[in-house]
Amino acid sequence: MPHALTIRLRKAQEAAQAAAEVIRHYYKIQQDGELSVELKDDDSPVTQADVESEKTIRKILLEAFPDDGFYGEETGQQSMDAEFLWLIDPIDGTKSFVRGYPFFSTQIALMHKGELVLGVSSAPQFNEIAIAIKGQDGFLNGEKLSVSAIDTLEQAALSTGNLKTIALKPQWQNLGKVISRVRRNRGYGDFYHYHLLAAGKIDAIIESDLNILDIAALTVIVEAAGGRVTQLDGKPVGLNTVNLLATNGILHDELLNIIAYT
């Protein structure tokens, strides 16, 4: 399978680069105030940029690997029981995109028989692309990724993302305990704090109110850099994941114990 993953990684990078061209085109249109925005059934925004960039990714991947499955944020599902299943969020951070700030990315992940094995995270406005294959090194713009060696919360930098569901639970107070102990707390959000974590620049991420398409590729990338990623209850990341704890690995169990998320 290593060769099968290597050729798929190359094609995924090609798809991400092609999508970036589409996204940059529409981002300029958005900046000029000429991009229309619609709302999906879940009240989240979608634009022509989302749909066209996903169609671009879909065409490149399925022309190369016609037997693979495809699970896209905008164009739907195909062959979900295939041996290889692509998980695609063409613009993760559409709300940022439509407000005109650059915290959005293209997320391309691959599952093999239900296991996440490949990830590409492309941030066009940051000129960053992170890639990884499970069991191999991860890279950001060609530089090898490695998580930090920080081993105490008192020295750790924590980033938080979406927190709405946590705020409605008793565990909100537990999150407060974490924040009161860490050296630094910021909300870098979206793809960006995962890139920072994988590069050893921060040490932990906590967030809720997400889906697998948001974090599948980033999970592979963080783990390839030596980190650990689970749900907030400690269970593995899967298709139904809606919250996440990602760390340098060293701090993971302590944070799970403090948060005690159920």
CORBELRA-V324330 format. One record per residue. N is the residue number from 1. RES is the residue in one letter. SS is DSSP state (@ for helix, = for strand, . for the rest). PHI is phi as a letter, one per 30 degrees, with the letter a starting at -180 (999 if undefined). BURIAL is # if it has 9 or more other ideal C-beta (glycine too) atoms within 8 Angstrom, else .. Layout:
BEGIN
N;RES;SS;PHI;BURIAL  N;RES;SS;PHI;BURIAL
END
This chain:
BEGIN
1;M;.;999;.  2;P;@;e;.  3;H;@;d;.  4;A;@;d;.  5;L;@;d;#  6;T;@;d;#  7;I;@;d;.  8;R;@;d;#  9;L;@;d;#  10;R;@;d;.  11;K;@;d;#  12;A;@;d;#  13;Q;@;d;#  14;E;@;d;#  15;A;@;d;#  16;A;@;d;#  17;Q;@;d;#  18;A;@;d;#  19;A;@;d;#  20;A;@;d;#  21;E;@;d;.  22;V;@;d;#  23;I;@;d;#  24;R;@;d;#  25;H;@;e;#  26;Y;@;d;#  27;Y;@;d;#  28;K;@;d;.  29;I;@;d;#  30;Q;@;d;#  31;Q;@;d;.  32;D;.;d;.  33;G;.;i;.  34;E;.;c;.  35;L;.;c;#  36;S;.;d;.  37;V;=;b;.  38;E;=;c;.  39;L;=;c;.  40;K;.;d;.  41;D;.;e;.  42;D;.;d;.  43;D;.;i;.  44;S;.;d;.  45;P;=;d;#  46;V;=;b;#  47;T;=;b;#  48;Q;@;d;.  49;A;@;d;#  50;D;@;e;#  51;V;@;d;#  52;E;@;d;#  53;S;@;d;#  54;E;@;d;#  55;K;@;d;#  56;T;@;d;#  57;I;@;d;#  58;R;@;e;#  59;K;@;d;.  60;I;@;d;#  61;L;@;d;#  62;L;@;d;#  63;E;@;d;.  64;A;@;d;.  65;F;.;b;#  66;P;.;d;.  67;D;.;d;.  68;D;.;d;#  69;G;=;d;#  70;F;=;b;#  71;Y;=;b;#  72;G;=;c;#  73;E;.;d;.  74;E;.;c;#  75;T;.;c;.  76;G;=;i;.  77;Q;=;c;.  78;Q;=;b;.  79;S;.;h;#  80;M;.;d;.  81;D;.;c;.  82;A;.;d;#  83;E;.;e;.  84;F;=;c;#  85;L;=;b;#  86;W;=;d;#  87;L;=;c;#  88;I;=;b;#  89;D;=;b;#  90;P;=;d;#  91;I;=;b;#  92;D;=;d;#  93;G;.;j;#  94;T;@;e;#  95;K;@;d;.  96;S;@;d;#  97;F;@;e;#  98;V;@;d;#  99;R;@;d;.  100;G;.;i;.  101;Y;.;c;.  102;P;.;d;.  103;F;.;d;#  104;F;.;b;#  105;S;=;a;#  106;T;=;c;#  107;Q;=;c;#  108;I;=;b;#  109;A;=;b;#  110;L;=;b;#  111;M;=;c;#  112;H;=;b;#  113;K;.;h;.  114;G;.;i;.  115;E;=;c;.  116;L;=;d;#  117;V;=;b;#  118;L;=;a;#  119;G;=;b;#  120;V;=;b;#  121;S;=;b;#  122;S;=;c;#  123;A;=;c;#  124;P;@;e;#  125;Q;@;d;.  126;F;@;c;.  127;N;.;h;.  128;E;=;c;#  129;I;=;b;#  130;A;=;c;#  131;I;=;b;#  132;A;=;a;#  133;I;=;c;#  134;K;.;e;#  135;G;.;i;.  136;Q;.;b;.  137;D;.;d;.  138;G;=;c;#  139;F;=;b;#  140;L;=;b;#  141;N;.;h;.  142;G;.;i;.  143;E;=;c;.  144;K;=;d;.  145;L;.;c;#  146;S;.;a;.  147;V;.;d;#  148;S;.;d;.  149;A;.;c;.  150;I;.;e;#  151;D;.;b;.  152;T;.;b;.  153;L;@;d;#  154;E;@;d;.  155;Q;@;c;.  156;A;.;d;#  157;A;=;c;#  158;L;=;c;#  159;S;=;c;#  160;T;=;c;#  161;G;.;c;#  162;N;.;d;.  163;L;.;b;#  164;K;@;e;.  165;T;@;d;#  166;I;@;d;#  167;A;@;d;.  168;L;.;c;.  169;K;.;c;.  170;P;.;e;.  171;Q;@;d;#  172;W;@;e;#  173;Q;@;d;.  174;N;@;d;#  175;L;@;d;#  176;G;@;d;.  177;K;@;d;#  178;V;@;d;#  179;I;@;d;#  180;S;@;d;.  181;R;@;c;.  182;V;.;d;#  183;R;.;d;.  184;R;=;b;.  185;N;=;b;#  186;R;=;b;#  187;G;.;c;.  188;Y;.;d;#  189;G;.;i;.  190;D;@;h;#  191;F;@;d;#  192;Y;@;d;#  193;H;@;d;#  194;Y;@;d;#  195;H;@;d;#  196;L;@;d;#  197;L;@;d;#  198;A;@;d;#  199;A;.;c;#  200;G;.;i;#  201;K;.;c;.  202;I;.;b;#  203;D;.;b;#  204;A;=;a;#  205;I;=;b;#  206;I;=;b;#  207;E;=;a;#  208;S;.;b;#  209;D;.;h;#  210;L;.;b;#  211;N;.;b;.  212;I;@;d;#  213;L;@;d;#  214;D;@;d;#  215;I;@;b;#  216;A;@;d;#  217;A;@;d;#  218;L;@;d;#  219;T;@;d;#  220;V;@;d;#  221;I;@;d;#  222;V;@;d;#  223;E;@;d;#  224;A;@;d;#  225;A;.;d;#  226;G;.;j;.  227;G;.;d;#  228;R;=;b;#  229;V;=;b;#  230;T;=;b;#  231;Q;.;d;#  232;L;.;d;#  233;D;.;c;.  234;G;.;i;.  235;K;.;d;.  236;P;.;d;.  237;V;.;d;#  238;G;.;a;.  239;L;.;d;.  240;N;.;c;.  241;T;.;d;#  242;V;.;b;#  243;N;.;b;#  244;L;=;a;#  245;L;=;b;#  246;A;=;b;#  247;T;=;b;#  248;N;.;d;#  249;G;.;j;#  250;I;.;d;.  251;L;.;c;#  252;H;@;d;#  253;D;@;d;.  254;E;@;d;.  255;L;@;d;#  256;L;@;e;#  257;N;@;d;.  258;I;@;d;#  259;I;@;d;#  260;A;.;h;.  261;Y;.;d;#  262;T;.;b;.
END
